[in-house]
Amino acid sequence: MERYRVLRIEEEDYGCEELPEGRPVCCQVLLEDAAGATRTCLVPDHLLRARDIQEGDAVLDGPEGLVKPDPEIRSAALIGLGALGILFGRKMPGVQVIADPERAARYAAQPVLCNGEECHFSYVAPEKGKPVDFLLVAVKATVLDEAIREIAPFVGPDTVILSVLNGITSEERIEAVYPGHTLWSVAIGMDATRTGRTLTFKSAGKIQFGEKDGRMTPRVEAVARYLTACGIENEPCTDILYKQWHKLMVNDGLNQAAAAFNLPYGGLAQPGPARDKMLQAMQEVIRLANLEGVPLPPDNDVTWLDAAMPTFHPEGMPSMRQDVLAQRPTEVEEFAGVVRRLAKKHGMPTPANDFFYERIRAIEAGYSH
């Protein structure tokens, strides 16, 4: 059976004539093979629906017509060995870590320590990569464009890409380059702190993921089976956009307040200017989500804080404060930056996010190197 990618599905054009009696309603399906050649075929509409074939899907053309291949994940690659890359990558047997020779040598010279135990990975240079079934993107948003270029040799016709970056934009950016390969996702519940190549944590968290439109597809089920087999807690979702906006609300308030006011979790739990600004920023995300069609409840911020804050170690801190203390570039563009840009099209003011954006940019500008 030959393998194709579905580029376009259109209703068959009958011209001025009616559909002949007894003939099923068909669609014109434009297919592209691995070499980039295209052809069009007629497929009964009821078969496309029954087999859940949509634009962007990988299909096989055989005796029974177009069918989706039964997805199974047997090989995996990872790009990014920050906190999330370490947390999840150490659980993925045989995973290839994409790294240029200089970075791979640096990693090998100073092995990752995770809760005191050494983690050993296999490194593959981007130019030596081959397609894998599953690709986890765990870089910082500040280097996502570079990562998108480097993963190209690892992306084949059926590769599923999962991004665990903070924010709500990485999937769109990946999908624009590799259409039909991306699942939307969010990583939640981890409390990892990274210092250099050392990572400590109590909770490894979990990955929530799904199709953007909420369908529970075979590839979603395949990823769930794979992550479960790896021992990575996961949750296939039919409302992944809701989950992503909820996480954005958390990061936009908690992460940015910790960085801007130089406070650990315990400081943000106390009444005062930092907590007030944190809640104001969260409220801005809630209002913006509603304008974007995502129904975050109006009390989503206080409900989450009341449940989550008691579980945090008072001296612990979110990733953006870790970045500021280590004088690393922050993800402020993915938090306040995105909120400010999206809010403009709705004419919505964002004073709290304006404050955080300017404050954190000023902190970055004051780094000593």
C-alpha positions, 0 to 999 in steps of 0.5 A, spaced: 500 500 500 502 506 498 502 512 503 500 519 502 498 525 506 491 528 505 492 535 502 485 537 501 478 534 501 472 538 496 465 536 494 465 532 487 463 537 482 457 535 478 456 541 474 449 542 472 447 534 473 444 531 479 447 526 483 446 519 479 441 515 482 444 510 487 451 513 486 454 515 493 456 522 495 463 522 493 469 527 495 475 529 491 481 528 495 488 531 493 493 526 495 501 527 496 506 522 496 513 522 500 516 525 493 511 531 493 507 528 487 500 529 487 494 526 485 486 526 486 481 521 487 474 520 488 472 517 495 465 516 498 463 521 503 461 516 508 467 512 508 471 518 509 467 520 515 467 512 518 474 512 517 475 519 520 480 522 514 481 529 514 485 534 511 493 533 514 492 526 515 497 520 513 493 515 509 494 508 506 491 507 499 490 499 498 484 494 496 479 497 501 481 504 499 484 510 503 485 508 510 489 511 516 495 507 518 494 504 525 499 508 529 504 505 534 510 509 537 516 505 537 522 510 536 522 517 539 527 523 539 527 529 544 530 536 543 531 540 550 534 538 556 532 543 561 527 541 567 522 538 563 526 535 558 530 531 563 523 530 567 520 526 561 526 524 557 529 520 563 523 515 562 523 514 555 527 508 553 532 509 547 530 516 546 535 520 542 537 527 544 538 532 539 544 536 540 549 539 536 556 536 537 559 541 542 552 541 546 553 533 546 560 534 549 558 539 554 552 534 556 557 528 556 562 532 560 557 534 566 552 528 566 545 530 568 543 529 576 536 528 577 534 527 585 542 525 586 542 520 580 546 520 574 541 520 567 545 518 561 542 520 554 544 518 547 545 524 543 544 525 535 547 531 531 541 534 527 544 532 521 545 525 522 537 524 524 532 519 521 525 520 522 522 517 529 515 516 531 514 521 536 518 527 537 518 531 544 520 538 544 522 541 551 526 547 549 525 554 552 521 558 547 527 563 546 530 558 542 524 554 539 525 557 532 532 554 532 529 547 534 524 547 529 529 547 524 534 542 527 528 537 528 527 537 520 531 530 519 527 527 525 520 528 522 517 523 517 510 522 514 507 519 521 511 523 526 507 525 532 510 532 535 508 534 542 511 540 545 511 541 552 513 549 552 509 554 556 504 558 553 499 557 547 503 559 541 509 553 540 504 548 537 502 553 532 509 555 530 511 548 529 505 546 525 506 552 520 512 548 518 510 541 519 503 541 518 499 535 520 504 533 525 502 536 532 498 535 538 496 540 543 499 539 550 501 542 556 505 540 562 502 541 569 504 539 576 511 539 576 515 542 582 522 541 579 528 546 580 534 546 576 541 549 577 546 548 572 545 540 570 542 538 577 535 537 577 531 536 584 523 535 584 518 532 588 512 531 583 514 529 576 507 532 574 504 530 567 502 531 560 495 533 558 495 533 550 490 532 545 487 534 538 486 542 537 479 540 535 478 535 541 477 529 537 480 523 540 484 520 534 488 514 533 494 518 534 492 521 541 491 514 543 498 511 541 501 517 544 497 515 551 499 508 550 507 510 549 507 515 555 504 510 560 508 504 558 514 509 559 511 511 566 510 518 564 503 520 567 499 523 562 491 525 560 488 525 553 484 531 553 478 533 549 478 540 551 486 541 551 485 549 549 482 550 555 487 546 559 492 551 555 489 557 557 488 555 564 496 554 565 497 560 561 493 564 567 497 560 572 504 562 569 502 569 567 501 571 574 505 566 578 511 566 574 511 573 572 510 575 580 515 571 582 520 574 577 518 581 578 518 581 585 524 576 587 519 572 591 518 564 592 512 561 593 511 563 600 512 570 599 506 570 593 502 567 598 502 573 603 497 579 602 501 585 599 503 588 592 506 582 589 500 578 590 495 583 588 499 584 581 499 576 580 491 576 581 490 582 576 494 579 571 491 572 572 484 576 571 486 579 565 488 572 562 481 570 564 478 575 560 482 575 554 480 567 554 473 568 554 474 573 548 478 568 545 472 563 546 475 559 551 470 559 557 475 560 563 471 561 569 471 568 572 474 565 579 479 560 576 485 564 579 482 564 586 480 557 586 486 554 583 491 558 588 486 556 594 488 549 592 495 549 589 499 554 594 498 550 600 502 544 596 508 548 594 514 549 599 514 556 601 522 557 599 520 553 592 520 558 586 517 557 579 521 557 573 521 564 571 524 566 577 530 561 576 531 564 570 532 571 573 537 568 578 541 565 573 541 571 569 538 567 563 533 569 558 526 569 560 519 567 557 516 573 558 514 574 551 510 567 551 506 570 557 505 578 558 508 579 551 502 574 548 497 577 552 498 584 550 498 582 543 492 578 543 488 583 547 490 589 542 485 586 537 479 586 542 481 593 545 482 590 552 487 594 556 492 589 560 495 594 565 498 588 570 501 585 564 504 591 561 507 592 568 510 585 568 513 586 561 516 592 562 519 590 569 522 583 567 525 586 561 528 591 565 531 586 569 533 582 563 537 588 561 540 589 567 544 582 567 551 582 568 553 578 562 
